[in-house]
Amino acid sequence: MRVLVVGGSGAIGGRLLPQLVTAGHQVTATSRSAGRAARLRSLGAEPLALDVLDRAAVRAAVAGAGPDAIIYQATALAGVALSRNMDRSFGLTNRLRTEGLDNLLAAAGEAGRPRFIAQSFAPFRYAHTPGLVKDEDDPLLADPPASARQMFAAMAYLDETVLAAGGIALRYGGFYGDEDAMVAAVRKRQFPLVGDGGGIMPFIHLHDAAAATVLALDAAGPTIYNITDDEPAPMRDWLPGLAAAVGAKPPRHVPTWLAGLLMGGMLPVMTQARGAANAKARKELGWTPRYPSWREGFPASFAHERATAAAGRRLRATRTARR
């Protein structure tokens, strides 16, 4: 197919573009900056600078690419971590998930309605009802905290709008496989274990997320898939595992009352979060994750970081012994 990847220079783009090319697709990939053209070209795609919030530019880009399929991956999440006010942190991403999506779907309609796949999100969104792991038909959180209402509304808008257009929304788990704000915080022991660490987190390695996305090109919409690994896990399990994988000291522990002062209304979203089941994607897409669990994925992804941290500790020990 001729595939247009909007937001091809993001975290998943480095894994997605080569897999699309390997599968035989002709790929055009966009980024907001023309300076990323060389990287996109090195990944096998024809580069295109595009601001998806510019409606006229989007119409021209889609018309020029003439795609059989559009994959929408545009976000502005580089360096963004959980905070007390997620609406402020996710402001631009919220616009990309609403205004940008509308622009792209309008252009797609004018171009003959190519297949449409969009990046959605699974963590923290499912309702805090009985059962720790949810599937795509389970209800979402109906009363998000005031500081994150726009963020949750934008994600819901994306899901609903993509389905209404006959497309596919991929609710990815928490990405890992590259250095990001969470990994940096864990390495510095700035990501604490809160309370009993019972909130559930579904993860997905970037390679596996990309593989599922490629397979979704052959799926029929409208539908939603959870793209997560096989083992959604409580924070008390995965956070120490991530710290060990990157060669960091174990995470500090913060009591719930203190974390509440720092996180405000976001705290219950974290501590009561539900996981997301991937059975539908496995069955309907014929998808098998390379890393079925973060237990294998974390160590494999961060072996270099772990070795670097160990070398640093040995060097510090040697210097101390010489004094």
C-alpha positions as CSV (number, residue, x, y, z in Angstrom):
1,M,0.0,0.0,0.0
2,R,0.9,3.7,-0.2
3,V,1.0,4.6,3.5
4,L,1.1,8.1,5.0
5,V,2.4,8.1,8.5
6,V,1.5,11.5,10.1
7,G,3.9,12.0,13.1
8,G,6.6,9.6,11.8
9,S,9.4,11.1,13.8
10,G,8.0,10.3,17.2
11,A,8.9,7.5,19.6
12,I,7.1,4.8,17.6
13,G,8.2,6.1,14.2
14,G,11.8,4.7,14.5
15,R,10.3,1.2,14.8
16,L,7.2,1.6,12.6
17,L,8.7,3.0,9.4
18,P,11.3,0.3,8.8
19,Q,8.7,-2.4,9.5
20,L,6.3,-0.9,7.0
21,V,9.0,-0.8,4.4
22,T,10.0,-4.3,5.1
23,A,6.4,-5.4,4.7
24,G,6.5,-3.9,1.2
25,H,4.6,-0.7,1.7
26,Q,5.5,2.6,0.1
27,V,5.8,5.1,3.0
28,T,5.6,8.9,3.2
29,A,6.2,10.1,6.8
30,T,5.6,13.6,8.2
31,S,7.2,15.6,11.0
32,R,6.6,19.1,12.2
33,S,10.3,20.0,11.4
34,A,11.9,19.9,8.0
35,G,15.2,19.2,9.9
36,R,14.1,15.7,10.6
37,A,13.9,14.8,6.9
38,A,17.2,13.0,6.8
39,R,16.2,10.8,9.7
40,L,12.9,9.9,8.1
41,R,14.6,9.1,4.8
42,S,17.2,6.9,6.6
43,L,14.2,4.9,8.0
44,G,13.0,4.2,4.5
45,A,10.3,6.9,4.1
46,E,9.8,9.8,1.9
47,P,9.9,12.8,4.3
48,L,7.3,15.6,4.4
49,A,7.2,18.6,6.8
50,L,3.7,19.1,8.0
51,D,1.9,21.0,10.8
52,V,-1.3,18.9,11.2
53,L,-3.0,21.9,12.8
54,D,-2.8,23.7,9.5
55,R,-5.9,22.5,7.7
56,A,-4.9,23.7,4.2
57,A,-1.4,22.1,4.5
58,V,-3.0,18.8,5.6
59,R,-5.3,18.8,2.6
60,A,-2.4,19.4,0.3
61,A,-0.3,16.7,2.0
62,V,-2.9,14.0,1.8
63,A,-3.8,14.9,-1.8
64,G,-0.2,14.8,-2.8
65,A,0.6,11.5,-1.1
66,G,-2.5,9.8,-2.5
67,P,-2.4,7.2,0.3
68,D,-4.2,3.9,0.5
69,A,-3.9,4.1,4.3
70,I,-3.1,6.8,6.8
71,I,-1.5,6.1,10.2
72,Y,-1.9,9.0,12.7
73,Q,0.8,9.0,15.3
74,A,1.2,12.7,16.0
75,T,1.7,13.7,19.7
76,A,3.8,16.2,21.6
77,L,4.9,14.0,24.5
78,A,8.7,14.2,24.4
79,G,9.8,14.9,27.9
80,V,6.3,14.9,29.3
81,A,5.8,12.9,32.6
82,L,2.9,12.5,35.1
83,S,2.3,15.8,36.9
84,R,-0.3,17.5,39.0
85,N,-1.8,19.3,36.0
86,M,-2.0,16.9,33.0
87,D,-4.1,19.3,31.0
88,R,-1.3,21.8,31.0
89,S,1.3,19.2,30.2
90,F,-0.8,17.6,27.4
91,G,-2.1,20.9,25.9
92,L,-0.6,20.5,22.5
93,T,-1.2,16.7,22.4
94,N,-4.9,17.4,23.2
95,R,-5.2,19.7,20.2
96,L,-3.5,17.1,18.0
97,R,-6.0,14.5,19.1
98,T,-8.9,16.7,18.4
99,E,-8.2,19.6,15.9
100,G,-5.4,17.7,14.1
101,L,-7.5,14.6,13.9
102,D,-10.4,16.5,12.4
103,N,-8.1,18.1,9.8
104,L,-6.7,14.8,8.8
105,L,-10.1,13.0,8.6
106,A,-11.5,15.8,6.5
107,A,-8.6,15.5,4.1
108,A,-9.0,11.8,4.0
109,G,-12.6,12.1,3.1
110,E,-11.7,14.3,0.1
111,A,-9.0,11.8,-0.9
112,G,-11.4,8.8,-1.2
113,R,-11.4,7.7,2.4
114,P,-8.3,5.6,2.7
115,R,-7.9,3.2,5.6
116,F,-7.3,5.0,8.8
117,I,-5.4,4.0,12.0
118,A,-4.8,6.3,14.9
119,Q,-2.7,6.2,18.1
120,S,-4.8,5.9,21.2
121,F,-3.9,5.1,24.8
122,A,-4.8,2.4,27.3
123,P,-3.2,3.2,30.7
124,F,-5.2,4.9,33.4
125,R,-8.3,5.1,31.3
126,Y,-10.4,2.1,32.3
127,A,-13.0,2.5,35.1
128,H,-12.1,1.5,38.6
129,T,-14.6,-1.3,38.6
130,P,-14.1,-5.0,39.8
131,G,-11.5,-6.8,37.7
132,L,-7.9,-5.5,37.4
133,V,-7.5,-6.1,33.7
134,K,-10.0,-4.7,31.1
135,D,-10.8,-5.4,27.5
136,E,-11.9,-3.0,24.8
137,D,-15.6,-3.2,25.7
138,D,-15.2,-2.3,29.3
139,P,-16.2,1.2,30.5
140,L,-13.8,4.0,30.7
141,L,-13.2,6.3,33.7
142,A,-16.3,8.5,33.8
143,D,-15.0,11.1,36.4
144,P,-11.3,11.9,35.7
145,P,-9.7,14.5,37.9
146,A,-10.4,18.2,37.1
147,S,-6.7,18.7,36.2
148,A,-6.9,16.0,33.5
149,R,-10.4,16.4,32.1
150,Q,-9.3,17.8,28.8
151,M,-6.7,15.1,28.4
152,F,-9.3,12.3,29.0
153,A,-11.8,14.1,26.8
154,A,-9.3,14.4,23.9
155,M,-8.5,10.6,24.1
156,A,-12.2,9.8,24.2
157,Y,-12.8,12.1,21.2
158,L,-10.1,10.4,19.2
159,D,-11.5,7.0,19.8
160,E,-15.1,8.0,19.1
161,T,-14.2,10.1,16.0
162,V,-12.0,7.4,14.5
163,L,-14.7,4.7,15.0
164,A,-17.3,7.0,13.4
165,A,-15.1,7.4,10.4
166,G,-14.8,3.6,10.1
167,G,-11.2,3.5,11.3
168,I,-9.1,1.7,13.9
169,A,-7.9,3.1,17.2
170,L,-4.9,1.4,18.8
171,R,-4.9,1.8,22.5
172,Y,-1.2,1.3,23.1
173,G,0.2,0.5,26.5
174,G,3.0,2.6,28.1
175,F,5.8,2.7,25.6
176,Y,9.3,1.5,26.5
177,G,12.4,0.7,24.5
178,D,14.0,4.2,24.3
179,E,15.3,6.6,26.8
180,D,12.4,8.8,28.0
181,A,11.3,11.0,30.9
182,M,10.2,8.0,33.0
183,V,13.4,6.1,32.6
184,A,15.5,9.2,33.4
185,A,13.4,9.8,36.6
186,V,13.8,6.2,37.7
187,R,17.5,6.3,37.2
188,K,17.7,9.4,39.4
189,R,15.3,7.8,42.0
190,Q,12.8,10.6,41.3
191,F,10.0,8.1,40.5
192,P,8.8,6.8,43.9
193,L,6.7,3.8,44.7
194,V,3.4,5.2,46.1
195,G,1.5,3.6,48.9
196,D,1.1,-0.2,48.4
197,G,1.9,0.2,44.7
198,G,-1.3,-1.4,43.6
199,G,-2.1,0.6,40.5
200,I,-1.9,-1.6,37.4
201,M,0.1,-0.5,34.3
202,P,0.0,-2.1,30.9
203,F,3.3,-1.8,28.9
204,I,4.3,-2.4,25.3
205,H,7.7,-2.4,23.7
206,L,8.0,0.0,20.8
207,H,9.0,-2.8,18.4
208,D,5.8,-4.8,19.4
209,A,3.6,-1.7,19.1
210,A,4.9,-1.1,15.6
211,A,4.4,-4.7,14.6
212,A,0.8,-4.6,15.7
213,T,0.3,-1.4,13.8
214,V,1.6,-2.9,10.5
215,L,-0.8,-5.8,11.0
216,A,-3.7,-3.5,11.6
217,L,-3.4,-2.3,8.0
218,D,-5.1,-5.5,7.0
219,A,-7.8,-5.4,9.7
220,A,-11.4,-4.2,9.2
221,G,-12.7,-1.2,11.0
222,P,-14.4,0.4,12.9
223,T,-12.8,-1.2,15.9
224,I,-10.5,-0.6,18.9
225,Y,-7.5,-2.8,19.9
226,N,-5.6,-2.8,23.2
227,I,-1.9,-3.1,22.1
228,T,-0.3,-4.2,25.3
229,D,1.9,-7.0,26.5
230,D,0.5,-10.1,28.3
231,E,1.2,-9.0,31.9
232,P,-0.3,-5.7,33.1
233,A,1.3,-5.4,36.5
234,P,1.1,-3.4,39.7
235,M,3.6,-0.6,40.3
236,R,5.1,-2.6,43.2
237,D,6.3,-5.2,40.7
238,W,7.2,-3.3,37.5
239,L,8.9,-0.2,39.0
240,P,11.6,-2.1,40.9
241,G,12.0,-4.2,37.8
242,L,12.6,-1.1,35.7
243,A,15.0,0.3,38.2
244,A,17.0,-2.9,38.1
245,A,16.9,-3.0,34.3
246,V,18.5,0.5,34.0
247,G,21.0,-0.2,36.7
248,A,19.4,2.2,39.2
249,K,19.0,1.8,42.9
250,P,15.5,0.6,44.1
251,P,12.8,3.3,44.0
252,R,12.1,5.2,47.1
253,H,8.8,4.7,48.9
254,V,6.3,7.5,49.4
255,P,3.2,7.2,51.6
256,T,-0.1,7.8,49.9
257,W,-0.9,10.9,52.0
258,L,2.4,12.6,50.9
259,A,2.0,11.6,47.3
260,G,-1.5,13.1,47.4
261,L,-0.1,16.5,48.3
262,L,2.2,16.3,45.2
263,M,-0.2,14.7,42.7
264,G,-3.6,16.0,43.8
265,G,-6.5,14.5,41.9
266,M,-4.2,12.5,39.7
267,L,-3.2,10.2,42.6
268,P,-6.3,7.9,42.5
269,V,-5.9,7.6,38.7
270,M,-2.4,6.1,39.4
271,T,-3.1,4.0,42.5
272,Q,-6.4,2.5,41.3
273,A,-5.5,2.1,37.6
274,R,-6.6,-1.0,35.7
275,G,-4.7,-2.9,33.2
276,A,-5.7,-3.7,29.6
277,A,-6.0,-7.1,27.9
278,N,-4.5,-7.8,24.5
279,A,-6.5,-11.0,23.6
280,K,-8.5,-9.3,20.9
281,A,-5.4,-8.0,19.1
282,R,-3.6,-11.3,19.4
283,K,-6.6,-13.2,17.9
284,E,-7.8,-10.8,15.2
285,L,-4.5,-9.4,14.1
286,G,-2.5,-12.6,14.4
287,W,0.0,-10.6,16.5
288,T,2.6,-12.1,18.8
289,P,4.6,-9.7,20.8
290,R,8.4,-10.2,20.8
291,Y,8.3,-9.3,24.5
292,P,5.2,-11.0,26.0
293,S,6.1,-9.3,29.3
294,W,8.0,-6.3,30.6
295,R,9.9,-8.9,32.7
296,E,11.8,-9.9,29.6
297,G,11.5,-6.6,27.8
298,F,12.9,-4.2,30.4
299,P,16.3,-6.1,30.7
300,A,16.6,-6.6,27.0
301,S,15.9,-3.0,26.2
302,F,18.1,-1.4,28.8
303,A,21.1,-3.7,28.9
304,H,23.5,-0.9,27.7
305,E,22.2,1.5,30.4
306,R,22.6,-1.2,33.1
307,A,26.2,-1.9,32.0
308,T,27.0,1.8,31.9
309,A,25.6,2.2,35.5
310,A,27.6,-0.8,36.7
311,A,30.8,0.6,35.2
312,G,30.1,3.9,36.8
313,R,29.7,2.3,40.2
314,R,33.0,0.3,39.8
315,L,34.8,3.5,38.8
316,R,33.5,5.4,41.9
317,A,34.5,2.4,44.1
318,T,38.0,2.4,42.7
319,R,38.4,6.1,43.2
320,T,37.2,5.8,46.8
321,A,39.6,2.9,47.5
322,R,42.5,5.0,46.3
323,R,41.8,7.9,48.7
